[in-house]
Amino acid sequence: MKKIKNILSNINFIKGKVADDMQIAQIRYDSRLVQDGDLFVALKGVQADGHLFIDKAIENGAKVIVVENWQENIPGDVVQIQVADTHLALALMASNFYDNPSQKMKLVGITGTNGKTTTATLAYKLFRKAGYKAGLLSTVVILIDGETYPATHTTPDPLMINHYLNEMVKKGVTHAFMEVSSHGIDQKRTAGLDFDGGVFTNLTHDHLDYHETFINYRDTKKQFFDGLKKEAFALVNADDKNGPFMLQNTKANKLTYALKNPADYKAKILEQNFESMLLDINQMDVWIRLVGKFNAYNVLAVFGIADLLGMEPFDILQILSELQSVAGRFELIISPEGKIAIVDYAHTPDALENVLKTINDIRPRNTEQLITVVGAGGNRDKTKRPEMAEVAARLSDTVIFTSDNPRDEDPNAIIDDMEAGVPGEHYKKTIRITDRREAIKAAGKLANPGDIILIAGKGHEDYQIVKGEKSHFDDREEIKIVFGLIQKTI
């Protein structure tokens, strides 16, 4: 039980009053989960308005309701609080409920279109290897000093965020790294968190189904940096034209990283193959077990984070040289005959282009072929589908268009949208196989020893959603079965 006056600290009321000694059991925003003595927050969501479920919450035992729209005919024993924004109120209450755990550690948020997961995960791994107790909140997984918890959203809801941050505090975590999505920023999920640093990776075409315009998407990202405290750092990619924009109004210490432009942290790729690359970082050389320009940016950002949090540069480089790639990010799988498969999460035009250009930069270009298997998600931004197809057709020798997670859409209609983006001169390169398993099999059969297969879009995901049904599907498993590296399970 928590005192309501402490939970409502720093929250501006429009209307309502609570007794100082009143206590509540839990904060809920789903009326179905409400139990006796809980506080219910009525959120106005994309699909539903929580105000419609206030009666149900009260029926289930809610003693306090927090609303944007004042409700008439509320029972006399139920306290009503009106605020301007229930999303913001929920985030602030969640932090207060868990005794503001973000204030008890160094918390760094990473935002941008691509690279969030890799940057956050590498930073977590680096700090653990350096002897710190560390935490990670990412798309792939939630980690608390080595203990694993499942992740469901890039940026979880405020109650979950603060629950896990509180668990980190209990386990002595001193440094935590968190992916911060545009959805999470827009829906105030990160409000009330005490960030000690923010990192901007890049900004490209994504999530326009939600934000509607690129400007809205960009400005939402900027809100994260606008909210940083002056004691924090704001580290941005100076090679992205939106990097300087993110710094315009922040009170935080402004720093940059880049491969091309002048920056506080500078890197250059000296050599690379399919398994590693040699980087010059601030005039110090280091071999790392990741490849590609996009990973050079990620590693450079991690170097900057660690330096700004007080680690010695030589120690940072030594640990960076030991770190492995993140699951499903340029993950290399080689068949006994020498066929090369790369599984990558690339699901935006820019990310796909980065991966394909990296492969083309490394491949010897003798007689080997580059075969790309790619789809696009259903119920998501449709405008990027033809762009992804154009990139794949331009930079591959053969492209197999297939399903990704079609969700509630017709998979063939999604592929139609993709094919519309293929220029006439590249159309003969393309093949259409709607079933993703069959598409991966076909790529394996088309490939000869030395050929390269890129399987793009799903990366670490171990599921596929077709007609609303979620079933097990893992690109890495599928190509390993095709290569004869593992047996198919029934």
N, C-alpha and C positions, 0 to 999 in steps of 0.2 A: 504493500500500500504506500502511496505517495501523497503528500499534501498538495492539494490543488493549487494553493497560492504559489508554491514553488514551481509547479509545472507551467503555470501561466505567467511566470516572471518574464518581463520584457515584451509582453504581447499587448498591443494596444486594443482596447475594447471600444466598440461603438456603443454597445449597450450590454447590460448584464452585471450581476454581482454575485460573489461567492463568499461563503463563510471561511474565515482564516483556518479553522480547524478541520474543514472538510477534507476527506481523503478519497482517492480513487484507486482501483485495482490495476487497470490497464487502459491504454489509449487504443482505440479502434477506429478504422474508417470503413470497415466492411460490417454492415449491420448483422450479418449472419454469424459473425464471430463474437458479438457482444455478449457479455455475461454480467451477472449482478455486480453493480458497483463500478462499471466501466465508464469511461468518457468516450463519446462518439463524435467524430469530426465529419461533417457533411461536405464532401468534396465534389466540386463540379468537374466531372471528368469528360474525356472525349466521347465516351459511349454512354455514360449514365450520370445522373445528378444525384448525389448522396442525400439531398434534401427530400427526395421521394421516399427514402427508407428510414426517416426519423422515427415514425410510429413503430416500425419493426424493431429498431434499436431500443426504444423505450420499453417495448413489450419484452425484450430479452434482458432488460435490467439496467440500461444506461441511466446513470444518475446526473450526468452532465452532457449537454449537447453544445457543440460549437458550430455556428452557422454563419453564412453570409447573408441569408434572407431571414429576417425575424419571423418566428413561427407563432401563430395564435393557438390558443386552446391546448397548451402544453400542461401536463399534470403539475400540480403545485409542488410536489416533492422533487421535481426535476429542474435543475439549474440550467438556464439558457445563456450562452455567451455569443454575442454577435461581433464578428470581425470583418475587416474589408476583404481578406484573402485567406480562405481556410487552408490552402496549400502551404502558404507561408507559415500560418499558425501551427499546422501539423509538424512542420520541420523544426520550428523553434521549441514546441512542446516535447518533441521526441528527444532533442538534445537535453532539455531540462530533466526529462523523466529519467534518463540514464546518467544524470550528473555531469553532463557536458564532457564526454570522454575525449573528444577531439582536442580539448585544451590540455590534455595530459600526455601528449605525444607530439612528435613531429609528423604532420600530415601533409602529403604532397598530392595535388590533383593534376592529372594529365588529361588534356582535352585536344580535340582535333578530329579530322575525318579518319585518317589512317595512322597506325603506329601506336595507338593508345595502349593496347594489350601488351605488345612487345616491350614498350618502354617501361610500363608499370611493373611487368613481371621481371624484367632484367634488373630493375632497381631493387626490387624485393630480394631477388637471389643474391645480388651483390652485397647488400647489407647483412644478410644472413651469413654469407661466407666471411664477411669481415668481423663476425662475432656479435652482431647486434641481434636483439629480438625484433623481428619485423612482421608486418602484416600486409596483406594484399586484398583489394576489392577489385575484381576484374570481370570481364565478360565470361572468361573461361572458368574461373574458380575463385573461391574466397579462401585465403590461406592465413592462418594465425600461427606464426612461428612453427611451420611445418605441418600443422593439422589442417585437413582439407574439409571444406564445406561446399555444397553445390551452389553455383551462381545461376540466377534466372534472368537478370536484366543487366545491361551494361552499368547502369546506376540504379541500385535497388531503391525501395521506398525509404523515407526518412527513419521509420521505426526500425527497419532491418539494418540500415547503415549504422545507426547509433547502438543497436543491440550488438552488432559484431565489433564495433569500435570499443564498446564497453567490455566485451569478452577479451579483446586485445589488451586493454588496461589491466584486467584481472591476471593475465598471463605475462605481464611485464613488458609488453611491446613498447619500444621507444620510437620506432619509425614505421609509418604506414604509407602505402602508395595506392592511389585510387583512380580508376578510370572515371572521367566525368563526361557524360554524354550531353548532347544538346537537348534531348528530351528531359534529362534529369535537371538541367539548369532551368529550362522553361517551366517545368512543373515544380520548381522550388525545392527539389529533393535534397539539394546540398545546402540550402539556406541554414544559417545557424552553426555551420561547421567552421572550426578555427583552422584554416589552412595556413601552413608555414611556407608553402610554395605552390606555384602553378606553372604548368608547362604547356605550350602550344606546339603541336607537331606540324599540322598543315590543314588546309581547307580545300576540299574538292567537292564535286557533285554527289550529294547523298541526302537522304531524308527530306526531299522536297515534297513528298506526299504528306508530311507533317507540317513543315515550315512554310510551304507554298512557294516561297521565293528564296533565292540564294542570299539575298540581302538579309532577310529575316534569320536565316540559318547562321550567317556570319555574326550578326548583331547579338544573337543568343549566346554564342560562344564568348563574345566580348564581355558579356555581363559577368562571367566568372572572374575575369581579370579586374573588372571595375570594382568588384567586391573584396579583393584581397587587402589585407591590412598593410600598413607601411613597413612593418617589421618583416614581412614575407618577401620572397623573391618571385619575379615573373620572368620566366625563361622562354623565349620564343624563337622559332625557326626564321632566321633573317632571309632565307632564300625563298620563303613563301611571301607573296605580296601582301598577305593579310597579317603577317607577323608584326610589323610596326603598328598596324591599326589596333591590334590587341593591347598594345602598351599605352595608347593615347591618354586614357583617363585613370590608369591604375596608380594607386598610392605606393605600390610595392617597389622594391629594388629592381630596376629594369636591366635584363641581360639577354644576350642573343647567342645563337649557335648557327653554324652554316658550313656548307662545303664550298660555296661559290663566293658569297659576299663577305666583306669584313665583319668580324664578329668576336665576341669575347671567347667563344669556344669554336675552334676551327679544325676541320678534318679534311683529309685527302686520301682517296683510295690509291694505294701504290701497286697492289697485285690482288688478284682474286681467282678462285676456282669454284667448283660446285660445293665445296665443303668449308671454305674459309677465305678470309681476305686479310691483307696487311694494310693497316690504317696508320696514317700520321695524324696524331691528335695533339694539337698545340706543340708541334715539333718534337713529339715523342712517338716512336714506332711501337705498334702492338699488333700481333696476329690474333684475330678473333674467329670464333667458329660460326659465324654468320656471314651471309653474302648479300651483295646488292647495295646500290646507293641508298635505297629506303632504309636498310638496316644500318648503314653508316650514320644516317641521321638519328636513328633510334639510339644507337650506342653512344653517339656524341651527346645526346640529351641526357642519357644516364650518367655519363662522365660529369656533365655540368651539375646535375642534381647532387651527386655524391660530393663534388668539390664544394658546392654551396652549403652542404650540410656538415662540412668540416673534415672530410676524409683527405688524406694525403694523395696527391696525384699519382705517385708511383704505385701506391697500394691499390688505387682504383684500377689502373691499367693491368696490374698483375691478376686481379680477380676477374676483370673483363675477359682476359685471355682464356679463362677456364670455363666460362659460361656457355651453355648449349642454347640452341634456338628454342623458341616457344612452340608448343605443340600446334601443328597445323599451319605454321608460318614457314614457308619455303622448306618444308620437311622433305628430306631426300630419301627415296626408297629405290634400291637397285636390284634388278633381277639377276639370277645366276648367269644369264647369257650376256649381261651388260646393258640391258635396257634401263633407262633412267626415268624415274617418275618423281615429280615434285608436286606435293599437295600444299595448296595455299588458300588462305581465307579471302583472297582478293575478291571483293564483291562490289567494287565501284570501278568506273572507267579508269580513273587515275591509278588505283591500286593494281588493276590488271595490267595496265601499260607499264608500270614500274617493274612488275615481276617478269613480264615478257621481254622487256628491254634488258633486264639483268641476265636472263637466260641467253639472249642473243649476244650480249657482250662477252659472255663466258664461253659459249659453245665454239668448238674449233671451226665450224662451217666447212667441213670437208664434204661428206655425203650424208651426214646425219639429218634427220627430219625433226621438226618441232611440231608436235600434235597437241592441240589444246582442247580440253573438255570443259565446257562452261555453260552455265544457265543463268537465270535471274529469278529472284524470289517473287512469289505472288503476294498480293495485297500490300505492295510496297511501291516506291517511286518508279513509275513506268517510264519516265523520260530518260532514265539512264540505260534502258535495255538496248536500244539501237546503238548507243554510244559504245557500250561494252562489246557488242557484236562487231562493230567497225574496228575497234582496237584489236580484238582477237584475230579477225580476218587479215588485217594489215600486217601483223607481227608474227603470224604463225604460218607454217607450211600447209597444215590441215587443221580445220576446226570442226569439232563435233558439238552442235548445239543440243542441249538436253535440259532436263528439269533440275531445279535447285530445290527450294522448298516452295512448291506451287501454292501451298495453303488452300484457300477456297477458290482459286482461279483455275481455269482450264489450262493445263500445261502446254497444250498446242497453241493456244492463243498467246501465251507468253513468248514462245519461240517465234511465232509470227511477228510479234513486236520487235524481237531481236533481229530477225532476218531482214526487216525493213531497213536496217542501218548498214547492211553490207553493200559496198560499192560493186558495180557490175563486174569490174576486172578481177575481183576476189571471190566472186560467187562460186566458181568451180572448186574452190578450196573447201567448201563447207559441206557438212553432212548433218542430217537431222535424225537423232535417235532420242525419242521422248523419255524412255525408261533410263534412268541414270546408271543403274547397274549394267544394263546392256551397252550403254555408251562407253563406260569404262572398259568393259570386255573388248569392245570393238577397237578402242585405242590400243589396248595391249596386243591385239592380233595384227593391227596395222604396223606397229613398231618393230623395227629390226634392232639387233644389238647396236648400241651407240646412239639410237634415237632417244629423244626426250619427250616425255608426256607431261604436260601441265594439267592438273585437275584442280580447277579454280572454283572458289565461291563458298565452300562449306568449311574447309580447313579442319579445325578441331571438333566440329559438331559431330555427334554420334547419333543423329536422328534425321528423319525426313518427315515433313508434314505434307500429306496429300489428301485433298478433300476434307481438311480439318482433322484427319487422323494422324497421330504421331507414332512413328514406328522406328525401330533401330536401323540406322544406316550410317556407315562410317567410310568415307572415301579411302582412308588409309587401309582399312581392312579389305575393301573391295580390290584395290590394286595389288595388295599382297597375295590375295587368293589368285588373281589373274597371273601373277608372277610365280605362283607355286611356292611362296614363302610360308604360307599358312594354309590349313585345310578349311574348307567351307563347313560351317556348323549348321545343323538342321534344327 
